[in-house]
Amino acid sequence: MRDLTYPPVIALAKTAFRVLGQDITIAGAEHVPRTGGVLLAVNHISYVDFIYGGLAANPSGRKVRFMAKRELFDHRLTGPLMRSMHHIEVDRADGEASLRTALDHLAAGEAVGIFPEATISRALELKEFKTGAVRIAAQARVPVVPVIVWGTQRMMTKDHPRDFSRGKTISIDVGAPLHPTGAHPVAETAGLHRVMSSMLDEAIRAYPAAEQPPGAWWLPQSHGGTAPTLEQAAVMDAEEKAERARRRSE
């Protein structure tokens, strides 16, 4: 697969990281195989997770084709960029098309990225997972590599102003590959959720204490922060969805 756009975008992103003075740590990158199809399952806490989640495969020299919502592809600026980088358009009204594209990419030996939560978690903890990651990996007969990003929510997430001030720590933790069979997708999805929940808890505990003081909005309540609980976030998500539907109807 030819990549005319992806390499310069990566170079530009790394320059931006340096300009922003970010301390980016990547642990466990050796778990990403250097060849063959692989599915990276990434938690979702910000609008820039696909940029940082893709770094998990960077030490292995691989480029990740992320499954992303159709709206990004419909935008006049991001659309051409997303297509040129061979990311995968996800139309929630027609999931079969994106599924076929993801399977084709994996069969061709590509690394594909997916957000099992589908949407950003306002609680900053893992929401319920869709079974898509497990089903795609099982059908393609490729491993699922869990990836946890932390710190990106401080830059650009729901309900809070953007903050690209200097000096933030961004951690990226890569777990050992899982090999779902697809025989029990619900149970295997629950297993992936447990693994990533444990990884997220460890990432939060290892994050510099000075950058996440008690009461910080970017910290889950379970860790002393003031982010909404999963239950509160679910209500907020439902209200947001209803408001979008109302605007479309008008």
C-alpha positions in Angstrom: 0.0 0.0 0.0 1.6 3.3 -1.1 1.9 6.0 1.5 2.7 9.4 0.1 0.9 11.3 2.9 1.5 9.3 6.0 5.3 9.7 6.4 5.2 13.5 6.2 2.2 13.6 8.6 4.2 11.5 11.1 7.2 13.8 10.8 5.0 16.9 11.2 3.3 15.3 14.3 6.7 14.5 15.9 7.8 18.1 15.3 4.6 19.3 17.0 5.3 17.0 20.0 8.7 18.7 20.4 7.3 22.2 20.0 4.7 21.4 22.7 7.5 20.0 24.9 5.6 16.8 25.5 7.2 13.9 27.4 5.9 10.9 25.5 6.6 7.5 27.0 5.9 4.3 25.1 6.1 1.0 27.0 5.6 -2.5 25.5 6.0 -1.5 21.9 7.7 -4.9 21.3 4.3 -6.5 21.6 3.3 -5.1 18.1 4.5 -7.7 15.6 6.7 -6.2 12.8 4.9 -8.1 10.0 1.5 -9.5 9.3 -2.0 -8.3 10.1 -2.7 -7.0 13.6 -5.5 -5.2 15.3 -4.7 -2.5 17.8 -7.5 -1.9 20.3 -7.1 1.6 21.8 -9.0 3.3 24.6 -10.8 6.6 23.7 -10.5 9.7 25.9 -9.8 12.5 23.5 -10.1 13.7 19.9 -6.4 13.1 19.3 -6.2 9.5 20.4 -5.6 8.1 16.9 -2.5 10.3 16.6 -0.9 9.0 19.8 -2.4 5.5 19.7 -0.7 5.1 16.3 2.7 5.7 18.0 2.4 2.3 19.6 3.3 0.8 16.2 5.9 3.4 15.3 8.9 1.7 16.9 8.1 -1.3 14.7 8.1 0.9 11.7 4.4 0.3 11.0 1.6 2.6 10.1 -1.9 2.1 11.6 -5.0 2.4 9.6 -7.6 3.6 12.1 -11.3 2.9 11.8 -12.9 6.3 12.2 -16.4 7.9 12.0 -17.8 8.9 8.6 -18.0 12.6 9.7 -14.2 12.9 9.5 -14.2 11.6 5.9 -17.1 14.0 5.0 -15.2 17.1 6.1 -13.6 19.1 3.3 -10.2 19.2 5.1 -9.9 16.0 7.1 -11.6 13.9 4.5 -8.9 13.9 1.8 -6.2 13.5 4.5 -7.9 10.5 6.1 -8.4 8.8 2.7 -4.8 9.5 1.6 -3.6 7.8 4.8 -5.8 4.8 4.1 -7.8 5.1 7.3 -11.1 3.2 7.3 -14.4 5.1 7.1 -17.1 3.8 9.6 -20.7 4.5 8.8 -22.7 3.4 11.8 -25.7 2.9 9.6 -23.8 0.4 7.4 -21.1 -1.3 9.4 -20.6 -4.1 6.9 -18.7 -1.9 4.5 -16.1 -0.8 7.1 -15.9 -4.4 8.3 -15.0 -5.6 4.8 -12.4 -2.9 4.4 -10.8 -3.7 7.8 -10.7 -7.4 6.9 -9.1 -6.6 3.5 -6.4 -4.4 5.2 -5.7 -7.1 7.7 -5.5 -9.8 5.0 -3.0 -7.6 3.2 -0.8 -7.6 6.4 -1.7 -4.1 7.6 -2.0 -2.8 11.2 -5.5 -1.6 11.9 -6.6 0.5 14.8 -10.0 0.3 16.5 -11.7 2.0 19.4 -13.8 -0.7 21.1 -15.7 1.9 23.0 -16.7 3.6 19.7 -17.0 7.0 21.3 -15.0 9.1 23.7 -15.4 8.3 27.4 -16.4 11.3 29.4 -15.7 9.3 32.6 -12.1 8.7 31.4 -12.7 5.1 32.4 -13.5 2.3 29.9 -17.0 2.3 28.7 -18.7 -0.9 27.6 -17.0 -2.4 24.6 -18.6 -3.3 21.3 -17.8 -6.8 20.1 -16.4 -5.6 16.8 -12.7 -5.8 17.8 -12.9 -9.4 18.8 -15.1 -10.4 15.8 -12.8 -8.7 13.3 -9.7 -10.2 14.8 -11.2 -13.7 14.9 -12.5 -13.5 11.4 -9.1 -12.2 10.1 -7.2 -14.6 12.3 -4.9 -11.9 13.6 -4.0 -10.9 17.2 -5.5 -8.1 19.1 -3.0 -5.8 20.8 -4.4 -3.7 23.7 -3.2 -0.1 23.8 -3.8 2.5 26.6 -3.2 6.2 26.0 -3.3 8.6 29.0 -2.8 12.3 29.1 -4.4 13.1 25.7 -7.7 14.1 27.4 -5.9 17.1 28.8 -5.4 18.5 25.3 -8.7 18.0 23.5 -11.8 16.2 24.8 -15.5 16.6 25.2 -16.9 19.3 27.5 -13.6 21.1 28.0 -11.6 23.8 26.2 -8.7 22.8 24.1 -5.3 23.1 25.9 -2.2 22.8 23.8 0.1 24.4 26.4 3.6 23.0 26.8 5.0 20.3 29.0 2.3 17.6 29.2 3.1 14.0 29.7 1.5 11.5 27.4 1.9 7.8 28.2 1.2 4.9 25.7 1.2 1.4 27.1 1.0 -1.6 24.9 -0.1 -5.0 26.2 0.6 -8.6 25.1 -1.4 -9.8 22.1 -4.7 -11.6 22.6 -5.9 -14.2 20.2 -9.7 -14.3 20.1 -11.3 -17.3 18.3 -14.7 -15.7 17.8 -16.4 -18.7 19.5 -17.6 -16.6 22.4 -17.4 -12.9 21.3 -19.2 -11.5 24.3 -16.9 -13.4 26.8 -13.8 -12.6 24.8 -14.8 -8.9 24.6 -15.2 -8.9 28.4 -11.7 -10.4 28.7 -10.3 -7.6 26.5 -12.1 -5.1 28.6 -10.6 -6.6 31.8 -7.1 -6.5 30.4 -7.4 -2.9 29.2 -9.1 -1.8 32.5 -6.1 -3.1 34.5 -3.7 -1.4 32.1 -5.5 1.9 32.4 -5.5 1.7 36.2 -1.7 1.1 36.1 -1.2 3.9 33.6 -3.0 6.4 35.8 -1.1 5.3 38.9 2.2 5.6 37.1 1.4 9.1 35.7 3.3 12.0 37.3 1.4 13.0 40.4 2.2 16.7 39.9 0.2 16.6 36.6 -2.9 15.0 38.0 -3.6 16.6 41.4 -6.7 15.4 43.5 -9.8 17.0 42.1 -8.5 17.4 38.6 -11.2 17.2 36.0 -9.0 15.0 33.8 -8.9 12.3 36.4 -11.6 9.7 37.0 -13.5 9.8 40.3 -12.1 6.4 41.2 -8.7 8.0 41.3 -9.7 11.1 43.2 -10.6 13.3 40.2 -13.9 15.0 39.3 -14.7 13.5 35.9 -18.2 12.2 35.6 -18.9 8.6 36.7 -19.6 6.1 34.0 -23.3 6.3 34.9 -23.3 10.1 34.8 -21.4 10.1 31.5 -24.0 7.7 30.0 -26.7 10.2 30.7 -24.7 13.0 29.2 -24.0 10.8 26.1 -27.7 10.1 25.7 -28.6 13.8 26.0 -25.9 14.6 23.4 -27.3 12.0 21.0 -30.8 13.2 21.4 -29.7 16.8 20.7 -27.9 15.7 17.5 -31.0 13.9 16.4 -33.1 17.0 17.1 -30.8 19.2 15.1 -30.8 16.8 12.1 -34.6 16.7 12.1 -34.7 20.5 11.9 
